[in-house]
Amino acid sequence: MVEPKLRLRDLNRRFMLRDRAVDALAGISLDVAPGEFLSIVGPSGCGKTTMLRIVAGLETATSGTVEIMREPGSTRPLNAMVFQQESVFPWKNVRDNAAFGLKARGFGKRERYEMVQPILDKVGLRGFEDALPHQLSGGMKQRVAIARAFANDPEIMLMDEPFAALDEQTKLILQAELLRIWEESRKTVMYVTHSIDEAITLSDRVLVMSARPGRVKEIIDIKSAFPRPRDIAAVKSSPKYGEFFGRIWSLLRDEVMAASLVSA
């Protein structure tokens, strides 16, 4: 049996909101395999991003454990996170934004530039290395953020709705580019999305979460129906795609309704 790359056990997160306690996560237990692309879907407010931030070390769990299995002798960073909102440095050009993590790890300028150039090529930024963020579209800025995350070669990639703010055409292009880059690197990925379509087309498995407090409602195996390498157009034209979409939505529908009643 393959040792998991990431292991969550009985993860709980409680916030204090004025004078009352609010449970964001309740008893999340999950194994993520090495090289697995796991998408997480659930209603708004169910704790998807909170879980990702706990794995990233940006928040602390109230109880439970997070364990990332390092490769023997690895000096790579544990994780890299790509956010929904623009997270590039406005005063740095594309090349220096992409190489930021490598600079923080002590790589010299020539070495880090050599390391990031192939990644910039893969995300379609060749010729824009010296451009500043204000000269780029939203989609190109997200390309920079993705390039920075892959260039830093983390043990685990964490992505929080990275394409949510983009128009549909740009989103489709970047999904295909992300899939191609991931299939070359086979990074372990946790990917938060509100899009059932995105979850199906990109993932090996889809974790469906309940309304707050977030729990694991079901985990659906996608890879058995759509093996790698994967063509997005072929996935969407398959009858199996519609079956997965209907199944995930049927799991989410009641949870979305429950979440709307809680927030009303």
C-alpha positions as CSV (number, residue, x, y, z in Angstrom):
1,M,0.0,0.0,0.0
2,V,1.3,3.4,-1.0
3,E,2.2,5.7,1.9
4,P,0.1,8.9,1.7
5,K,1.9,12.2,0.9
6,L,-0.6,14.1,3.1
7,R,-2.5,12.8,6.1
8,L,-5.2,14.7,8.0
9,R,-6.6,13.2,11.1
10,D,-9.7,14.5,13.0
11,L,-9.1,18.1,11.9
12,N,-11.2,20.6,13.7
13,R,-11.3,24.4,13.5
14,R,-13.3,26.7,15.8
15,F,-13.5,30.4,15.5
16,M,-14.8,32.8,18.2
17,L,-17.2,35.3,16.7
18,R,-17.8,38.0,19.3
19,D,-19.2,35.9,22.2
20,R,-20.1,32.7,20.4
21,A,-18.1,29.8,19.0
22,V,-18.4,28.9,15.3
23,D,-17.2,25.5,14.0
24,A,-15.7,25.8,10.6
25,L,-14.3,22.2,10.3
26,A,-15.4,19.1,12.2
27,G,-13.5,15.9,12.2
28,I,-11.8,16.0,8.8
29,S,-9.8,12.8,8.1
30,L,-8.2,12.4,4.7
31,D,-5.3,10.8,2.9
32,V,-3.8,12.3,-0.2
33,A,-1.6,10.0,-2.3
34,P,1.8,11.2,-3.7
35,G,1.2,12.8,-7.1
36,E,-2.5,13.0,-6.6
37,F,-4.6,15.9,-7.9
38,L,-7.4,16.2,-5.3
39,S,-10.2,18.8,-5.8
40,I,-12.4,20.0,-3.0
41,V,-15.9,21.3,-3.6
42,G,-18.6,22.4,-1.2
43,P,-21.0,25.2,-0.4
44,S,-19.7,28.7,0.5
45,G,-18.6,28.9,4.1
46,C,-18.0,25.1,4.5
47,G,-14.3,25.5,5.4
48,K,-12.6,24.6,2.1
49,T,-10.2,27.5,2.2
50,T,-9.7,27.2,6.0
51,M,-8.6,23.5,5.5
52,L,-6.2,24.6,2.8
53,R,-4.7,27.4,5.0
54,I,-4.2,24.9,7.8
55,V,-2.3,22.6,5.5
56,A,-0.2,25.6,4.4
57,G,0.5,26.6,7.9
58,L,-1.2,29.9,7.6
59,E,-3.8,29.0,10.2
60,T,-3.8,26.6,13.2
61,A,-6.2,23.8,13.8
62,T,-8.2,23.8,17.0
63,S,-7.5,20.1,17.2
64,G,-6.4,17.3,15.0
65,T,-3.2,16.7,13.0
66,V,-1.7,17.5,9.6
67,E,1.2,15.4,8.5
68,I,3.2,15.9,5.2
69,M,5.5,13.0,4.4
70,R,8.8,14.5,3.1
71,E,10.9,12.7,0.6
72,P,14.1,11.4,2.2
73,G,16.8,14.1,2.3
74,S,14.5,16.7,0.7
75,T,15.3,20.4,1.3
76,R,12.3,21.5,-0.8
77,P,9.6,23.7,0.7
78,L,6.7,21.8,2.2
79,N,4.1,23.7,0.1
80,A,3.4,26.5,-2.2
81,M,0.0,28.2,-2.4
82,V,-1.8,29.9,-5.3
83,F,-4.6,32.2,-4.3
84,Q,-7.7,33.4,-6.1
85,Q,-6.8,37.0,-5.8
86,E,-3.7,38.5,-7.6
87,S,-0.7,37.6,-5.5
88,V,2.1,39.0,-7.6
89,F,4.5,41.8,-6.4
90,P,3.6,44.9,-8.3
91,W,7.2,46.3,-8.3
92,K,8.8,43.1,-9.6
93,N,8.8,42.0,-13.2
94,V,7.5,38.6,-14.4
95,R,10.9,36.9,-14.1
96,D,11.6,38.1,-10.6
97,N,8.0,37.4,-9.4
98,A,8.4,33.8,-10.7
99,A,11.8,33.4,-9.1
100,F,10.9,34.9,-5.7
101,G,10.7,31.6,-3.8
102,L,14.0,30.5,-5.3
103,K,15.6,33.8,-4.2
104,A,14.2,33.3,-0.6
105,R,15.9,29.8,-0.6
106,G,19.3,31.3,-1.5
107,F,19.7,30.6,-5.2
108,G,21.8,33.1,-7.1
109,K,20.3,35.3,-9.8
110,R,21.7,33.4,-12.8
111,E,20.7,30.0,-11.4
112,R,17.2,31.0,-10.4
113,Y,16.6,32.7,-13.8
114,E,17.7,29.5,-15.5
115,M,15.4,27.5,-13.3
116,V,12.3,29.7,-13.9
117,Q,12.6,30.2,-17.7
118,P,11.3,26.7,-18.7
119,I,8.3,27.2,-16.4
120,L,7.6,30.7,-17.9
121,D,7.8,29.1,-21.3
122,K,5.3,26.4,-20.3
123,V,2.7,28.9,-19.0
124,G,3.0,31.0,-22.1
125,L,5.0,33.9,-20.7
126,R,8.0,33.8,-23.0
127,G,8.6,37.4,-24.2
128,F,7.0,38.9,-21.1
129,E,9.9,38.2,-18.6
130,D,10.6,41.9,-18.1
131,A,7.0,43.1,-18.0
132,L,5.6,44.5,-14.8
133,P,2.2,43.3,-13.4
134,H,0.3,46.4,-14.4
135,Q,1.1,45.6,-18.0
136,L,-0.5,42.1,-17.7
137,S,-4.0,40.9,-18.0
138,G,-5.6,39.0,-15.0
139,G,-5.0,35.7,-16.7
140,M,-1.3,36.5,-17.3
141,K,-0.9,37.4,-13.6
142,Q,-2.3,34.1,-12.6
143,R,0.2,32.4,-15.0
144,V,2.9,34.2,-13.1
145,A,1.6,32.9,-9.7
146,I,1.4,29.4,-11.1
147,A,4.9,29.6,-12.5
148,R,6.2,30.8,-9.1
149,A,4.6,27.9,-7.3
150,F,5.9,25.2,-9.7
151,A,9.4,26.8,-9.9
152,N,9.8,26.6,-6.2
153,D,9.3,22.8,-6.5
154,P,7.2,22.3,-3.3
155,E,6.3,18.9,-1.8
156,I,2.6,19.9,-2.1
157,M,0.8,22.4,-4.2
158,L,-2.2,24.2,-2.7
159,M,-4.5,26.1,-5.0
160,D,-7.5,28.2,-3.8
161,E,-9.8,28.9,-6.7
162,P,-7.0,30.2,-8.8
163,F,-9.2,30.8,-11.9
164,A,-12.4,31.9,-10.3
165,A,-12.0,35.6,-11.2
166,L,-11.2,35.0,-14.9
167,D,-13.4,35.0,-17.9
168,E,-14.5,31.6,-19.2
169,Q,-12.3,31.5,-22.3
170,T,-9.1,32.4,-20.3
171,K,-10.2,29.9,-17.6
172,L,-10.4,27.1,-20.2
173,I,-6.9,27.9,-21.6
174,L,-5.3,28.0,-18.1
175,Q,-7.0,24.8,-17.0
176,A,-5.5,23.0,-20.0
177,E,-2.0,24.6,-19.3
178,L,-2.2,23.6,-15.6
179,L,-3.2,20.1,-16.6
180,R,-0.2,19.8,-19.0
181,I,2.3,21.2,-16.5
182,W,1.0,19.0,-13.7
183,E,1.1,15.9,-15.8
184,E,4.8,16.6,-16.4
185,S,5.6,17.2,-12.7
186,R,3.0,15.0,-11.0
187,K,3.0,17.3,-8.0
188,T,0.6,16.4,-5.1
189,V,-2.2,19.0,-5.5
190,M,-5.1,20.1,-3.3
191,Y,-7.3,22.3,-5.4
192,V,-10.3,24.3,-4.0
193,T,-13.0,25.2,-6.5
194,H,-16.7,26.1,-6.6
195,S,-16.8,24.6,-10.2
196,I,-18.0,21.0,-10.5
197,D,-16.9,21.2,-14.1
198,E,-13.3,22.2,-13.1
199,A,-13.2,19.5,-10.4
200,I,-14.1,16.7,-12.8
201,T,-11.8,17.8,-15.7
202,L,-8.7,18.3,-13.5
203,S,-8.9,15.8,-10.7
204,D,-8.0,12.2,-9.8
205,R,-10.6,12.4,-6.9
206,V,-13.1,15.0,-5.8
207,L,-13.8,15.6,-2.1
208,V,-17.4,16.8,-1.5
209,M,-17.8,18.7,1.7
210,S,-20.9,19.3,3.8
211,A,-22.2,22.7,4.9
212,R,-20.6,24.3,7.9
213,P,-19.1,22.8,9.9
214,G,-17.3,21.2,7.0
215,R,-17.1,17.4,7.0
216,V,-16.2,14.9,4.4
217,K,-19.5,14.0,2.7
218,E,-18.1,11.8,0.0
219,I,-14.9,11.3,-2.1
220,I,-15.5,10.4,-5.7
221,D,-13.0,8.6,-7.9
222,I,-12.6,10.3,-11.3
223,K,-9.3,8.8,-12.5
224,S,-10.7,5.3,-13.1
225,A,-13.1,6.8,-15.7
226,F,-10.6,9.4,-17.1
227,P,-7.0,8.1,-16.9
228,R,-4.0,10.2,-17.6
229,P,-2.9,11.9,-19.8
230,R,-6.2,13.6,-20.1
231,D,-7.8,15.7,-22.8
232,I,-10.3,18.2,-21.4
233,A,-12.5,18.2,-24.6
234,A,-12.7,14.4,-24.6
235,V,-13.6,14.4,-20.9
236,K,-16.5,16.9,-21.4
237,S,-17.8,15.0,-24.4
238,S,-17.9,11.7,-22.5
239,P,-21.3,10.4,-21.1
240,K,-19.4,9.7,-17.9
241,Y,-18.8,13.4,-17.5
242,G,-22.5,14.0,-17.2
243,E,-22.9,11.1,-14.7
244,F,-20.1,12.6,-12.5
245,F,-21.6,16.1,-12.7
246,G,-25.1,14.9,-11.7
247,R,-23.7,12.8,-8.9
248,I,-21.6,15.6,-7.4
249,W,-24.4,18.1,-7.8
250,S,-26.9,15.8,-6.1
251,L,-24.4,15.6,-3.1
252,L,-24.0,19.3,-3.1
253,R,-27.6,20.5,-3.6
254,D,-28.8,19.8,0.0
255,E,-25.6,21.2,1.4
256,V,-25.9,24.4,-0.6
257,M,-29.5,24.8,0.6
258,A,-28.4,24.2,4.2
259,A,-25.6,26.7,3.9
260,S,-28.0,29.4,2.6
261,L,-30.4,28.8,5.5
262,V,-27.5,29.1,8.0
263,S,-26.4,32.4,6.5
264,A,-29.9,33.9,6.0
